[in-house]
Amino acid sequence: MSKGSALIDFTSATLEQRPLDVHWIHGSPSAKHNTDPDIQVHAYDEHSYILRQNKSDHYEAPFLFLLFGNERAVLVDTGATDSPEWFPLRQAVDGLIDDWLARNPRQDYALLVLHSHAHGDHVAGDAQFAGRPDTMVVPADLTDAWPFFGFDRDPEGIARIDLGGRIVECLATPGHHETAVTYHDDYTGWLLTGDTLYPGRLYVDDWPAFTRTAERLVDFAAARRVTHVLGCHIEMTREPGVDYPVRTTYQPDEAPLPLTTDHLRQVLEATKDLNDRPGRHAYRDFIICRDA
């Protein structure tokens, strides 16, 4: 960072819980009526962004998160589509970084690309960042991600990623997938839970690991400032316990994205109530799905 750049204080300000009652792009009744952008960008504040992929382009419509620090930005997940023609993620991220640097001039600004887990709808856009200057893409697999975070040495440790005065804490949260990672940004109070918790179908691959993750997340969140619990999808309708069918590309009445720490406790209680019982179990704001 150049000597003349003004440092942004990401630590002393009082945490503000900003509203997230956003009208997200949710697809169209037919392709010919789809006039929404490929990527919706929401500025939560001047240093924190949420991106959503268009459901008409891919039914998963994942959410991505871009956070700026004094020395580098971090992008969490890269979406469900690899083609920059159909999903111009690199273009969108470069534009947001250019705009941020125009407001906050500095040299040698870097980008770090991390993931919530290794499923294809969260890593498909990685290749768009290949060859980008000052960029580090950490593959989501255990071989690369776990040594980066230090989870290979301490699976229940907490990693701290310094973006330059802005700290993002990271913890391994397997259960949905063995590579799942949850992120906490103290500046916004966001807890980014990937596919571990979101308003939708929580597919559990490893029940004991999922149960332990639920315990850890409740304890972790209780010791931190959390404004919003943000997962990577919306699959629920606004009717309690009712979801849209798999592969839906038009969700005009979808539930809000943000959940709360109370939902973490609800998931933990659900793991106790279900007691290792397989099947589909609907709750008000999420559905736990576990094969036999």
C-alpha positions as CSV (number, residue, x, y, z in Angstrom):
1,M,0.0,0.0,0.0
2,S,1.4,3.4,-0.9
3,K,2.5,5.7,1.9
4,G,0.0,8.4,1.0
5,S,-3.0,6.1,1.3
6,A,-5.4,6.8,4.2
7,L,-5.9,3.9,6.5
8,I,-9.5,2.9,7.1
9,D,-10.4,2.1,10.7
10,F,-12.3,-1.2,10.7
11,T,-12.1,-1.8,14.4
12,S,-13.3,1.2,16.5
13,A,-16.7,2.0,15.0
14,T,-19.8,0.9,16.8
15,L,-21.3,-2.1,15.0
16,E,-24.4,-1.0,13.0
17,Q,-26.9,-3.7,12.1
18,R,-28.0,-2.4,8.7
19,P,-31.3,-3.8,7.2
20,L,-31.0,-6.5,4.5
21,D,-34.6,-6.4,3.2
22,V,-33.3,-6.5,-0.4
23,H,-35.4,-7.4,-3.4
24,W,-33.1,-10.0,-4.8
25,I,-33.3,-11.0,-8.5
26,H,-35.2,-14.3,-8.4
27,G,-35.6,-15.4,-12.0
28,S,-38.3,-15.0,-14.6
29,P,-41.4,-17.1,-15.7
30,S,-39.6,-17.7,-19.0
31,A,-36.2,-17.0,-20.5
32,K,-37.5,-14.4,-22.9
33,H,-38.8,-12.4,-20.0
34,N,-35.5,-12.4,-18.2
35,T,-34.3,-8.8,-18.1
36,D,-32.4,-9.0,-14.8
37,P,-28.6,-8.8,-14.8
38,D,-26.5,-11.9,-14.7
39,I,-25.2,-10.7,-11.3
40,Q,-27.0,-8.5,-8.8
41,V,-24.7,-6.4,-6.6
42,H,-25.8,-5.1,-3.3
43,A,-23.7,-2.6,-1.4
44,Y,-24.3,-3.3,2.3
45,D,-21.8,-0.5,3.1
46,E,-19.0,1.1,1.2
47,H,-16.6,-1.7,2.0
48,S,-18.9,-4.8,1.9
49,Y,-20.9,-6.3,-1.0
50,I,-23.2,-9.2,-1.6
51,L,-23.5,-10.6,-5.1
52,R,-26.2,-13.0,-6.4
53,Q,-26.2,-15.0,-9.5
54,N,-29.4,-14.8,-11.6
55,K,-31.7,-17.8,-11.1
56,S,-32.6,-17.7,-14.8
57,D,-28.9,-18.4,-15.6
58,H,-28.5,-21.1,-13.0
59,Y,-31.2,-22.5,-10.6
60,E,-28.7,-22.6,-7.7
61,A,-28.5,-18.8,-7.8
62,P,-25.7,-18.7,-5.2
63,F,-24.8,-15.6,-3.1
64,L,-21.1,-14.5,-3.1
65,F,-19.5,-12.0,-0.7
66,L,-16.8,-9.4,-1.3
67,L,-15.1,-7.6,1.6
68,F,-12.5,-4.9,1.4
69,G,-9.6,-4.2,3.8
70,N,-6.8,-1.8,3.6
71,E,-4.4,-4.2,1.8
72,R,-6.6,-6.7,0.0
73,A,-10.1,-7.8,-0.6
74,V,-11.6,-11.3,-0.1
75,L,-14.2,-12.9,-2.4
76,V,-16.0,-15.8,-0.8
77,D,-17.2,-18.2,-3.5
78,T,-17.2,-17.9,-7.3
79,G,-20.6,-19.1,-8.3
80,A,-22.2,-21.9,-10.3
81,T,-21.1,-21.0,-13.9
82,D,-17.6,-21.0,-15.4
83,S,-18.3,-19.1,-18.6
84,P,-17.5,-15.4,-18.3
85,E,-20.0,-14.8,-21.2
86,W,-22.9,-16.2,-19.2
87,F,-21.6,-15.2,-15.7
88,P,-19.2,-12.2,-15.9
89,L,-18.0,-12.5,-12.3
90,R,-14.4,-11.4,-13.0
91,Q,-15.7,-8.3,-14.7
92,A,-18.1,-7.5,-11.9
93,V,-15.5,-8.0,-9.2
94,D,-12.8,-6.0,-11.1
95,G,-15.4,-3.2,-11.5
96,L,-16.1,-3.1,-7.8
97,I,-12.4,-3.1,-6.9
98,D,-11.7,-0.3,-9.4
99,D,-14.5,1.8,-7.9
100,W,-13.3,1.1,-4.4
101,L,-9.7,2.0,-5.3
102,A,-11.0,5.2,-6.9
103,R,-12.5,6.2,-3.5
104,N,-9.6,4.8,-1.5
105,P,-6.4,5.1,-3.6
106,R,-3.6,2.7,-2.9
107,Q,-1.0,0.7,-4.8
108,D,-0.4,-3.1,-4.9
109,Y,-3.9,-4.0,-3.8
110,A,-4.5,-7.7,-3.7
111,L,-7.5,-10.1,-4.1
112,L,-7.9,-13.3,-2.1
113,V,-10.5,-15.9,-3.3
114,L,-11.8,-18.3,-0.7
115,H,-14.8,-20.7,-0.6
116,S,-17.6,-21.9,1.6
117,H,-17.0,-25.4,0.4
118,A,-16.0,-27.4,-2.7
119,H,-19.4,-28.1,-4.4
120,G,-19.4,-27.0,-8.0
121,D,-22.0,-24.2,-7.6
122,H,-19.5,-22.4,-5.3
123,V,-16.2,-22.9,-7.2
124,A,-17.2,-22.8,-10.9
125,G,-15.9,-19.3,-11.5
126,D,-12.4,-19.9,-10.1
127,A,-10.9,-20.1,-13.6
128,Q,-12.0,-16.5,-14.4
129,F,-9.4,-15.3,-11.9
130,A,-6.5,-17.3,-13.3
131,G,-3.7,-14.9,-14.3
132,R,-5.2,-11.9,-12.5
133,P,-2.4,-9.8,-11.0
134,D,-2.0,-9.7,-7.3
135,T,-4.6,-12.5,-6.9
136,M,-4.5,-15.7,-4.8
137,V,-7.2,-18.3,-5.4
138,V,-7.2,-20.9,-2.7
139,P,-8.8,-24.1,-4.1
140,A,-11.6,-25.4,-2.0
141,D,-10.3,-29.0,-1.6
142,L,-8.8,-30.3,1.6
143,T,-5.4,-30.6,0.1
144,D,-5.1,-26.8,-0.5
145,A,-7.7,-25.1,1.8
146,W,-6.9,-27.0,5.0
147,P,-3.2,-26.1,5.1
148,F,-4.0,-22.5,4.2
149,F,-6.3,-22.2,7.2
150,G,-4.2,-24.4,9.4
151,F,-7.1,-26.8,9.9
152,D,-4.8,-29.7,8.9
153,R,-3.0,-29.2,12.1
154,D,-6.0,-28.1,14.3
155,P,-9.4,-29.1,12.8
156,E,-11.2,-27.1,15.5
157,G,-8.9,-24.1,15.4
158,I,-9.9,-20.6,14.3
159,A,-8.0,-19.0,11.5
160,R,-7.7,-15.3,11.2
161,I,-7.4,-13.7,7.8
162,D,-6.1,-10.1,7.9
163,L,-7.3,-8.0,5.0
164,G,-5.4,-5.0,6.3
165,G,-7.0,-3.9,9.6
166,R,-10.1,-5.9,8.9
167,I,-10.0,-9.4,10.4
168,V,-12.1,-12.3,9.1
169,E,-12.2,-15.4,11.3
170,C,-12.6,-18.8,9.7
171,L,-13.6,-22.1,11.2
172,A,-14.0,-25.6,9.7
173,T,-17.6,-26.6,9.7
174,P,-18.0,-30.0,8.0
175,G,-21.3,-31.9,7.9
176,H,-22.8,-30.6,4.7
177,H,-19.4,-31.2,3.0
178,E,-16.0,-32.1,4.4
179,T,-14.5,-28.9,3.1
180,A,-17.1,-26.5,4.6
181,V,-15.8,-23.3,6.1
182,T,-17.7,-20.6,8.0
183,Y,-16.5,-17.0,8.0
184,H,-17.1,-14.2,10.5
185,D,-16.4,-10.6,9.7
186,D,-16.4,-8.4,12.8
187,Y,-16.7,-5.2,10.9
188,T,-20.2,-6.0,9.5
189,G,-21.1,-8.7,12.0
190,W,-21.7,-11.1,9.2
191,L,-21.5,-14.8,9.8
192,L,-21.2,-16.5,6.4
193,T,-22.4,-20.1,6.8
194,G,-22.3,-21.3,3.2
195,D,-24.6,-24.3,2.8
196,T,-24.4,-25.3,6.5
197,L,-27.3,-22.9,7.3
198,Y,-29.5,-20.9,4.9
199,P,-33.2,-20.5,4.2
200,G,-33.5,-23.8,2.3
201,R,-32.6,-27.5,2.3
202,L,-29.7,-28.3,4.5
203,Y,-28.3,-31.5,3.0
204,V,-26.3,-33.4,5.6
205,D,-23.5,-35.7,4.3
206,D,-21.9,-36.5,7.7
207,W,-24.4,-36.4,10.6
208,P,-21.9,-36.6,13.5
209,A,-19.8,-33.8,11.9
210,F,-22.9,-31.7,11.3
211,T,-24.0,-32.1,14.9
212,R,-20.5,-31.0,16.1
213,T,-20.6,-28.1,13.7
214,A,-23.9,-27.0,15.1
215,E,-22.5,-27.0,18.6
216,R,-19.4,-25.1,17.6
217,L,-21.4,-22.4,15.7
218,V,-23.7,-21.7,18.6
219,D,-20.7,-21.3,20.9
220,F,-18.7,-19.3,18.4
221,A,-21.5,-16.9,17.6
222,A,-22.3,-16.4,21.3
223,A,-18.8,-14.9,21.8
224,R,-18.9,-12.5,18.8
225,R,-20.9,-9.7,17.4
226,V,-23.3,-11.2,14.8
227,T,-25.8,-9.0,12.9
228,H,-26.8,-11.4,10.1
229,V,-26.3,-15.1,9.5
230,L,-25.9,-15.3,5.7
231,G,-25.9,-18.5,3.7
232,C,-25.4,-19.0,0.0
233,H,-28.9,-19.8,-1.3
234,I,-32.6,-19.1,-0.9
235,E,-34.9,-22.1,-1.4
236,M,-37.7,-21.5,1.1
237,T,-40.9,-19.6,0.3
238,R,-42.4,-17.1,2.7
239,E,-44.8,-19.8,3.9
240,P,-43.2,-21.5,7.0
241,G,-41.7,-24.9,6.2
242,V,-42.4,-24.8,2.5
243,D,-39.6,-24.7,-0.1
244,Y,-39.5,-24.3,-3.9
245,P,-38.9,-27.6,-5.8
246,V,-35.3,-28.4,-6.7
247,R,-34.2,-26.7,-10.0
248,T,-36.7,-23.9,-9.7
249,T,-35.6,-20.9,-11.8
250,Y,-38.4,-18.5,-10.7
251,Q,-39.0,-17.7,-7.1
252,P,-41.3,-14.7,-6.8
253,D,-42.2,-15.3,-3.2
254,E,-38.9,-16.4,-1.8
255,A,-37.9,-16.0,1.9
256,P,-35.5,-13.4,3.0
257,L,-31.8,-14.3,2.9
258,P,-30.7,-13.2,6.5
259,L,-31.1,-15.6,9.3
260,T,-30.1,-15.1,13.0
261,T,-28.1,-16.7,15.7
262,D,-31.4,-18.1,17.0
263,H,-31.5,-20.2,13.9
264,L,-28.2,-21.6,14.8
265,R,-29.7,-22.7,18.1
266,Q,-32.7,-24.1,16.2
267,V,-30.4,-26.3,14.1
268,L,-28.6,-27.5,17.2
269,E,-31.9,-28.4,18.9
270,A,-33.0,-30.2,15.7
271,T,-29.9,-32.4,15.7
272,K,-30.8,-33.4,19.2
273,D,-34.4,-34.0,18.4
274,L,-33.8,-36.0,15.3
275,N,-31.2,-38.2,17.1
276,D,-29.6,-39.5,14.0
277,R,-32.9,-40.1,12.3
278,P,-32.7,-39.9,8.4
279,G,-35.2,-38.3,6.1
280,R,-36.5,-34.8,5.3
281,H,-37.5,-32.7,8.3
282,A,-39.1,-29.4,7.7
283,Y,-38.8,-26.5,10.2
284,R,-40.1,-23.0,9.8
285,D,-37.1,-21.4,8.0
286,F,-35.1,-24.4,6.8
287,I,-35.4,-28.1,6.0
288,I,-32.9,-30.7,7.2
289,C,-32.3,-33.5,4.6
290,R,-30.4,-36.6,5.5
291,D,-30.1,-39.8,3.6
292,A,-30.3,-43.1,5.4
